Amino acid sequence: MLLDTPSLYFRAFYGVPDSVTSPDGMPVNAVRGLLDMIATLVRQHSPREIVACMDADWRPAFRVAAIPSYKAHRVASGDQEEVPDTLAPQVPVIEEVLDALGIARVGVDGYEADDVIGTFAIAATTAVDIVTGDRDLFQLVDDDKPCRALYTVRGIRNLQVVDESFVREKYGIPGRAYADFATLRGDPSDGLPGVPGIGEKTAAALITRFGSLPALLAALDEGGADGFPAGARNRLAAARDYLEVAPAVVRVAHDVPLPDVDVSLPAAPRDPERLVALSQKYGLDSPLNRLLTTLG
């Protein structure tokens, strides 16, 4: 089980009232919410291994170099992500608690959590569940492995299981073609412009017709209008420069240099004394007891 941890703690932050605080008054709604999410996931899905994947770099240089608008609208100051004031202090607490529990926590300099997830997923020799609220990770869905996404759009207790058939039914594209489809369509939430004038339906029609973005570009370069909806050829030709660089931004990395970590689901805390101290300092007894009971 690969956790898109930033996606989950943002969801926890907005889903649990910030009136949930530590004894000294610090909001810990994201911490408590994430711990309860993990307990629910372990209880319902019984993974043998689990990794909390982190953003060591939320806006990697290689993606910004390719498309400068990538996540630019979410920059607060310098190159720091705009994060709610009461969430930012909770992230280090989340990291400390995960470490004391013994849940593998992996972030790699220069990469996003998505890239860590992609590398783990591709390298895995067993079934993989990716828990995320980010559609970008649908590109990793693979029925043969199998690798599926557990999408949190309807809540952690009512996860949407995303496999290749879901992708086909939802978007009308081949099950593993989500990245190519998303490149054409764009994603305003990430600052990816897409091809102007190419919406979701046209993007789906193009990927279904040609099978992949490289095949589409080859047909575009060969000339002729066969297989292109009205007006699409000119729009694609005008966006040729974007289409050359966008795949490197949209596709998650598969070759992140992962550290050697124990990803086994812990049956007991790695550092019980530290966990007790953190629990007392931040008022985490209830969610930690629930999670420890589930792990045990």
C-alpha positions, 0 to 999 in steps of 0.5 A: 500500500502506497500512501500519497501522504500529502494528499491524505493530510490535506484531506484530513486537515480540511475534514477534521475541525481545527478546534481539535488541538494539542494540550498547548492549543496547537491544531492537530486535526491533520495529524489525528485525521491522518492516523485515523485514515491509516487505521481504517485503510489497514483494517479494511485492506490488510496490506503486508507492506506500507509506505508513506510517500512524501514530497521532498520537492513539491515543484521539482526543477525538471518539471519547472524547466519544461513548463514554467507555469507548473504549480506556479499559482501555488507558490507562496514566497520564494519557491515554497508551497502555499500551505495553510498556516495551521497545517504547516506546523503539523507536517513535521509532527506527522513525520515524527509520529510515522517514524516512531510508529515504524511506518516507512516514510520516503521522500527523495530530494528533487522529487514529488510523492507521486514520483516515489509512488511511481517508482515503488509501483513499477518495481513492485512484484506483488499487488499494489494499492495506491491511496490518493486523491490525485487523478494523476496517479491513475496513469499507474493503474495496471490490471496485469500487476495488478496495480490499482488506485484507491481514490479518496474522492468519496471519503476514506471509508468509501474509496473508489477503486480505480482499475483499467476498466474504470479508466475506460468507462470514466474517460473513454480511453485505453486503461493505461493511457491516462497520462497521454490523455491528461497531457492533451487535456491539461490540468489547471490545478497544476498549471498545465495548460494542455492544448488550447481548444482540445477538451476532455472529449476530443482528447479522449477521441484522439488517444482512442484513435491513435493509441498513444501520444507518440503515435498521435504526434507521428501521424501529425508529422506525416500530414493529412487529416485522417483520424483528426476531429475537425480543427484538431490538427491545426490546434495540435500543430500550434501546440507542438512545442508544448507536446514535446515537453509536457510528457516529462511533466505529466508522467510520474518518474519511474527511476527515483533513487529510493532508499533502502527501507523496511516497508513491512507493516509494523506490528508494534512501534519502532520507538515506543518511548518516543511515541508516548512522548509525542502522544502526550505532547500533542494529545494523540492518545485516542487515534494512536491507540486505535491505530496500534490496536489495528496494527497489532 
